[in-house]
Amino acid sequence: MGVTYDALAVRKNQLIRKALNGSVFVAPISSPAITKLTDPSDRLLAPLPPGYEDLGWAGDDGHQFGRDVDSSNVTAFGATEPVRTDINSDIGTLQVTALETKALTIGLYLGKDMRNVDPDPISGEVSIRKPARPSTLYYRVLALAVDETADGEIYVARFYPRMKVTDYAEQSFQSGDDDPITYGLTFTASTDATLGYSQDDLFGGPGWAALSSEMGF
């Protein structure tokens, strides 16, 4: 005998996640990679390795992830669809609009290693001159989202061991109430030759552990 759709459907509201809060953490490429997201003792976030700094407040769009996949197809006589498909490239991106003006956001937007920039000892003024041929700077980047449940926080994170800033949003200086000076950045990922991957998706937290079996793990 057949069954109704309601008998087949398995839909669980408690498995719908939202990013209620979150941050993007950026570190020099020389910093240690993220190898674990949580502390096993309490399932809360593990301390970040040295060198990681919070980008700070971000625009309403939060963290926008892109994935550009390019493939090549082999067609055959008599076939109405490709008989072979190969992935030529699979490139991940992260877009974020930083709202805070500080050394990290200025350096990312101007493509400058701020570890070598010191304010004038008398006036406190900082000068950053754009070179004729800027060098490419690579970073380690962790994008973290936090959700809340009755059993505690859920963490959904994406770690990129090797990223560079490849695009910049327009910047304006104006006095509108909702128009602060912003730093719109697009990061593009590449494979870290030592680690052997370009992206590591991480999930954890007390709330995550409580729902593990319901999620099918």
Phi, psi and omega in degrees: 000152178278173179230160177281164178299319181300330178286333181272324187290135175231100183235130186234114179300328185290351179262006177271122185254148172227150175270093181283336179202171179166170181212159169248124179253133184237139179221154173302153182298340180281351181286158178297149176285156174281120181252340176210148183266326187236162176269125183300336186292324181225000178068009173278174184298135175283147176302143179283149176298163179301143175105343183276131181233138179289129177296339177095200180301138178241163178295171183302334181289349179066226182249119182254122181255137177238157178216113182254108182251126177244134182226160175240142184242142173256122178258159183222150177300126179090351181262139181264001176214160181303142178268349176205138177229131178238138176278118179274321179206150179216098191247128179260144178227159177225125177248135178209144176251107180280136182260340184271137174264111180202178186303317183297310183291322177297315181297318179296318184288327181264356180068042185236136173284105187282354177294342180256011182250124179237138176296155174300129185296340181264306186269340185081000182292145177240133179237128179231111184261133182284123180284162179297325179227091182297146177274155179274126180251135179249149183223161165262136186227132175239118175258120186239130173243145182235130174242161181242139174224172178296338181264002179121185185288149171241133181247129174237116188227157176224118181254129176245116183284343182211108181225153172225155177278122185245349179206154185226133176285158178297145180242138181228147174251106180209171191255011180298147182300326183252025182232070176287169172289123184239165180230090181276121188234142170241118176263141176240133185270152171217163183287131173281118186298327181283315183280330176085017177210163180248348184203138177229115179269129187235138181224137180185192181110162179302318179294325177296314180298323181293333182259006188305312183291324179294332179278354176098011178269000000 
